[in-house]
C-alpha cells in the first residue's frame, strides 16, 4: 500500500473589526508561539496547527481502499476564552469528517485574540489536501506556487473576482455595537443603560437623542448584554429566531444586517362599537457600515390598523388636505382601509458619518428628541418623521447638537396647487458638564417658511449664530424663535434630578403687574429618576411634572407654529396644560414590565359658533384670536381633567432585533367641564396583545 504523506495548504484569514492585524487587534496565540512578535503570530499559529494535524491525523481505511484524492474544507473558531471549535466540515467521506473533528478536539487551548485588549472570537478556514505530505517538506513548493500566481493571466484573475468576494466573508462580529449608528429610541430600551450613562464622574451627555452606539459603548457593554441572553441553540432557524439577525454579513471593510419588522397585535376597546382593534405592520430593517467612519440604516413599514376609538378620532382630527381621512400620530398620512381602518406606509433612513472622533454628521428621514424626561418641551418624537441634517460635536465637557429640518404644514388653507406647504426649522442645543454632578443645557430654535421666496435661509446654516438675532434681521414675521434652558443634577449614582424651561415670549412688566398676561408664554419641566430603586436591580422609577402656559409655541403667522404634519414638535398636548407622570420600568433577562400613570389638566377651544376664540391650546390657531389679554391661566377654555394609566409586560424574543411578545392594557378617562362635538366625556379601557419589533415610541396618552 502506498505511503501517505500530509500536504496541507491553509488559507487562514484573521478577521475581527478591521479584518487585519492593526494597533488594536492581536490574533490568537498558539502554545509555544508566545515569544513571537505580533507580526509573526499568524504564521506561527499556521505552522503549529499544520504540525498538530500531521502528527495526529489518522487516515480512514476507506480513503486507502478507494485511492481517494481530494479536499477536506474546514471552518473553525477560536472563541474569546481560547477554546477551539469546528463550525463546519465539508468532505466526501463521513469518516474524514469524524477524524477531522477528533483531531481538532485534541487541540490545546490557545491564548484568545483581542481587540482593544478585550478578548474576541476569531474565525478560520482551512483546506486539507489528500494525498498528504509533511508541511515542512513542501515549503519550497508553496513558495514556488505563490510566485507563479503573481504572473497569472489577468483574464483568469478577473474571472475569479466574484468568487473571491466569498473568501473575504467572515463570522459577523456585532459591529453595530461600536458603530456610529443610532440606537433605536424607545424609552423602554434606553432605560436599560440610563443608569450607566448617568453615573457620577461620567462625562456623558444624555439629552440629545437618539444616541449612537459608539458613545454609549463607553459606559454600557451591548455585546455582553446580548451574550448573556443567548439561548445557544445549534439550529439555524433557532439562532435566527432567538439570538441573531436574519441576515448578517461581514467582509473586508464592510458589514450589514437585515431583519424583518413586525407589529402584529389584536385588542379590544371597551368604548368602541367595533369588535376589535388591530395593527398589522410588516417591513424590514437594514443596518450597515462601509469602513470605520460611514454607516447607514433604513427601515420600511407597510401597515394597516384600527385603534381605540379615541385614538382613531385623534388621528382623523389631524387629517391633511386631500381624500385621506387621517394622520396616524407619530407615523404619517393614512388612507382608508376597508370601512373603518387605516393604511399607513412609513419609511425612515439615514446615513451617519464621523470624519473625526469628535464629530458626527447625519442626514436622513426620521425623528429626534432633546431632553432627559419622558416628555420634551424642546423637541420630541411625537410627530411624523421628517427630513433632517444633524451635526453632533463633542469635545472637552461640551456636546453641541445642531439640527436642521424640513417640515410640512398640511392644512387645506395653506396648500398651493395641491402641494403641502414646506417650512423649515433649525435648532441648536449646547450641553455642558459643569461638574461631575451638574449639567446645564442651552436651547434655541427657529421656524420659518418660504416668505418672499427665501427658501432655506442660509443664515440659519451657521451652527454658532444666535437665531433670535437673525429673526430680528429678517423681519418680525419672518420666523418664530423660542429659547430654553435645561439642567440635570446627579444627586448620587441612584438619583438624578432634571428639568427644562422653554420661553416663547416674555414680558417682564406684565410679570411685575401680576395680571397673568397672555404674553408670558413659557413652560417648564421638573423630574427625578431613581435607579435600582429600593435596591431592586434594573428597577427604574421616574416622576415628572410638565406645564406649558396658553399660546406657547403658536404664532400670529399660523404657518410658523411649532408643529409638523398637524402634530406638535414638542409636547404631545401642545400648550395650555399641566400634568404629573409616574413611571416604573423593570427588566429581568428577557422579561420586561412598564407601568405609567398620568394625571393632567388641559384647556380646549369651544369652536361652537358662539365662542370661537382661541384659548391657547391649539398651536394652529392665531394667538391674536384670544378672548382677553390678561387673566390668562392654564386650563382656560373647556377645562378638562385627564387620567391615563398604562401597564405593559412581555418577553424579548430576539434581543438583537428587539422583537418582543407583549400585552398592554391602558385606561383613559377624559372629563371636560363642557361638551361639544369634539370634546366630550370618554372612559376607555384598551387591551392589546401582540408581537412587535420595537424601533420607536408609540404615544397613546393623547
ABEGO torsion letter per residue (X at the ends): XBBBBBBBBBBBBBBBAAGBBBAABBBBBBBGAAABBAAAAAAAAAAAAAAAAAAABBBBAAAAAAGBBEBBBBBBBBBAAGBBBBABBBBABAAAAAAAAAAAAABBBBBBBBBGGBBBBBBBBBBBBOBBBBAAAAAAAAAAAAAAAAABBAAAAAAAAAAAAAAABBBBAGAAAABABBBBBBAAAAAAAAAAAABBGBABBAABOBBBAAAAAAABBAAAAAAAABAGBABAAAAAAAABBABBBBBBGBBBBBBBBBBBBBBBBAABABABBBBBBBEBBBBBBBEAABBBBBBBBBBBBBBBAAAAAAAAAABBBEABABBBBGBEBBBBBEAABBBBBBBBBBBBBBABAABBBBBBBBBBBBEABABBAABBAABBBBBBBBBBBBBEABBBBBBBBBBBBABAAABBGGBBBBBBBBBBBBBBBABAABBBBBBBBBBBBABGGAEBBAAAABAABBAAAAAAAAEAAABBBBBBBBBBBBABAABBBBBBBBBABBBAAAAAAGAGBAABBBBBBBBBBBBGBGGBBGBBBBBBBBBBBBGBGBBABAAABBBBGGBBABBAAEBGBBBBBBBBBBBBEABBBBBBBBBBBBBBBAGAGABABBAGABAABBAAABABABGBBBGBEBBBBBBBBBBBBBBBABAAAGBBBBBBBBBBBBBBABBBAABBBBBBBBBBBEBBBBABBBBAAX
